[in-house]
Amino acid sequence: MEFQPLLLRVPHIQRKSRFPNLTLVLAACAACIGGTFQYGYNISVINAPTKPVQSFINETWIHRYGTHIQEGILTLLWSVIVSVFTLGGFIGASVGGMLAIRFGRKGALLLNSVFALLASLLMGLSYPTGVFELLIVGRFLIGLNAGIGICVQPLYLGEIAPKSLRGAMAMGTSIFITGGILTGQVVGLKELLGGDDYWPILLSTSCIPAILQFLILPWFPESPRYLLIDKGDDIQCSKALKQLHGSESYHYEREDMEQERVAMLGVKPKKPWELFMDPNLRWQLLTIMLLNCAQQLNGINAIYFYANYVFTRAGIPVEKIPYITIGTGACECLTALTCGLLVESLGRRILIIGGYSLMTVWCALLTVTLTFQDANPWVPYLSMSCVFAFILSFGLGPGGVTNILNTELFTQPARPAAYMIGGSVNWLSFFFIGMIFPFIVNGLQQYCFLVFLVNCCLVAIYIFFTVPETKNKTFLQIEQEFQALYGSKRNAEDASVGNLSELLNTADM
C-alpha cells in the first residue's frame, strides 16, 4: 500500500503531457518575437535594398567630396554593412549567458530589445541625415540583438517547458527564425517596402518585434528554474509554475526542479572556460560545438546561393524569381513546424541523423544534376527539386534539433556558459562561411557540394555513435547518462547511486 500514491500518479503524468497550457505557449511566442525572429528577419531583409543603399552611399560621397565613389570602396562599404551584423552577433552570443545570469532570462530579453530599438532608429535616420555610417552602427547593434536573442531565448524556452514537451517548445526557436526569414523576404518585395524609396523604412521595421516584446513579455513570469535554482526564490518559482502550467499540473515540474536544485547545491554558475576544464562535460561540449559549426557549414548557404541559378535554368523569368525564393522560405518554415510536431514522438536522434543523411544524398544528386544541366530539358527541374528537398531535410533535422540539444545536454549551472560557447561557434562559422564561400564556389563550382556532402555525412556518423536520445528525460538523467557512457568508473557508479536514490525517494513518498 505504501507504493499506491506512486502508482496513482502515472495516469496524471501521461495526461498532462499531451498539450501545453495556453499561457505557456503565449509566453514562448512573446519571447520568440523579439528573440530569434529578429535573427531570421535581419538576415533576409538586407538583401532587398542592395542597389538603393549603394546609390545612397554614392550620392552621399558626391555631396561630401564632389566625386563619385570608387567601385572598390563602395563594395567594401556595402560588405561592411552586411557583415558587421555577424560581428555584433558574435559579441552578443559571447555576453548573452552573462546577461541571462545577471538579469534573468526574461530581464535579459527585455533589455536586449533596447538594442533593436536603437538600431532601427539609427538606420532610419541614416537617409534624412545623409550619414551612411549610421547604417554600419545600426547593423552592428541589430547583430548584437540577434546574438543575445539566439542565446537567451532558447534558454528561456527550455526552462519554462515541461519535460514531456521540451523538444516541441524548443522548436519555437527554429520556427521563429524561419518565420523571420520568410517575413523579411515578403516585406522586401518591390510591391511592399522593397522599392527604391522605402529602404529606410524597411531597415527600421526591426523596431516592431521589439515593441511587441516590450508590450507582451512583461505579463509572463521569469523562468521558474532560474528563480528556484539560481535565485533561491521558492515563492516566486511556485507562482511562475502555476501561471505557466496550471495549478493542477505544476507539482510534477516542481519535483524535477527540486531534484536538480538539491543536486546542484553549492554549485555556482560556470564560466565558459570552466566548461573546457570539466572532464565530465567534455563530450557534451564537443557535441554542441560540432553541431553549431555544422549548422553553418552544411551547405544550406550554398543551396540559397545556387537557387537563383537553378530557377533561371528551369525557365523561370528573372522577375518572378523573388517569389519563388519566398517559396523556399515558406518551405523551411513549414518543415520547422513539422519538426515541432514530430520531435516528441520520433525523438531527437532520428530527426537529426535522418536530416543530415538525407542532406548527404541531396548534395550528391545536386552535384550530378548541376554538372549535366544542359544534357536534357528536364534536368534543371530535377535540380530545382533537389534544392527544395535539401531545404526540407535541413528544416526537419539540423535546423531545429540543434537548438534543442543545446538546452538538454547541460544542467542549470553550465547551461548559460554552454550557450555562450555554442552561440559564439555558430556566429564564427557564419562569418567564416561568408568569407570563404565565394572562393569555394569560384574554385569548385558545382563540386562545392561534395565538400558539404562529406561534412553532413561525418556529422550524422558522429551523432549516431556518440549522442544518446534525450527525449522525455530530465536534465539530470541526461547528465548521468553521459557520465555513464563517457565518464570515469567513479562517475558511472555515482550516477547509478543517484538513480537508485531517486527511486527510493519516490517510493517513500
Summary of the structure (lengths in Angstrom):
residues: 509
radius of gyration: 24.0
end to end distance: 11.5
largest distance: 92.0
contacts: 1842
relative contact order: 0.12
helix: 83%
strand: 0%
